[in-house]
Each structure stands twice: as structure tokens, then as C-alpha cells.
Amino acid sequence: MAVDRDHVLRSAAALLTRKSTATMDEVAKAAGISRATLHRHFAGRDALVRALEALGIEECEAALDAARLDDGPAGEAVRRLVREIEPAAGLLAFLYTENQLFEGEEQHQGWARIDDRIATLFRRGQASGEFRIDLTPAWLTEALYGLLASGAWAVAEGRVARKEFTHMIVELLLGGALRREEP
């Protein structure tokens, strides 16, 4: 029987999103395969995490494309981005805590591409006067990642309704990022 790699990765992502310390045995069980079969596809946890990283980058880049970041006001583009990225937010929350992915020379270039695209959106919003200029685009990008991860965890734990995900993230981020008139 052929193993559906995408199914295995999505099962692993779903489990690791809820339980980041899950063992390879637990991952195999969640995917409906044996541990030996899992190990034939992923030599260990590091290989699995790297495959999940590639999936996360792929999903982020697809969300960035679907959000049409260059269209309309920057604030609306942020809202579209959060809405588009929401299905992958749990996976991103898991990956966000995997420090090994962001250390050393082995860092995947996909993260830099994603960072650049989001920071460019925030720079556009600053240039148009929508967003505060005293917060760097890099900081606004990191704040967005943190809010996406926190939102995913809150939804997964049932503390927040899934339908509130986009609203709560965008309102908190933009409520703090909007330029205020000086008195």
C-alpha cells in the first residue's frame, strides 16, 4: 500500500500543533501508519520537522499570493492575509517554536522570502500613511507572526471561536499599528 506523504505530513502537523512533544510513535498512529513506515519516509523527528517546514513555507507563500498584498489599502491586504493564512496557522504556530529552523546556515530561504513580502506590505502601509512609522516593518512582521501563533493556540484550545480568528488578530495588530493624529 502506497503511503500518501501529504496525508502523513498533515496528520503530523495536526498532532504536533496540539502536542509539540508528540513522539514519532504518536505521529505514526495519528497518520494511520506504522512507526517503521513513518521512519522509511522520515529518518527521525528532525527530518519530519524539516518536511513540515517545507509544507509551512509552501502554505504561507500560497496565502501571500491569494491575499493579493499589492491590491488596495495595506490594512485590507493585512486582513486578507490573515484570513488566507488561517488554515495553516496551527502548523505555523508549531514551526514558530522550533528554534532549530531559525538557527545557523541551514535556515530555509523560504522564511526570508515570506519575511520580505510581509515587511514590504507594512512599508507600503507606512508610505501611504496608514501605519505608524515609529514601528519598523520587521517588528510589525514579527508581531503578526506572534499573533498568528497565539490565535492558533487559542482556537485549538477552545478559548476563542475559530470564526473570531481573523477579526481578533487584525484588530489587535492594526489597532496598535495605525498612525494616530498627534494632539
Protein Blocks (a to p, Z undefined) as FASTA:
>chain_A
ZZdfklmmmmmmmmmmmmmmbcfklmmmmnopafklmmmmmnblklmmmmmmmmmmmmmm
mmmmmnommgcjfklmmmmmmmmmmmmmmmmmmmmmmmmlmgcjkbcfklmmmmmmmmmm
mmmmmmnomacckbcfklmmmmmmmmmmmmmmmmmnopacfklmmmmmmmmmmmmmpccd
dZZ
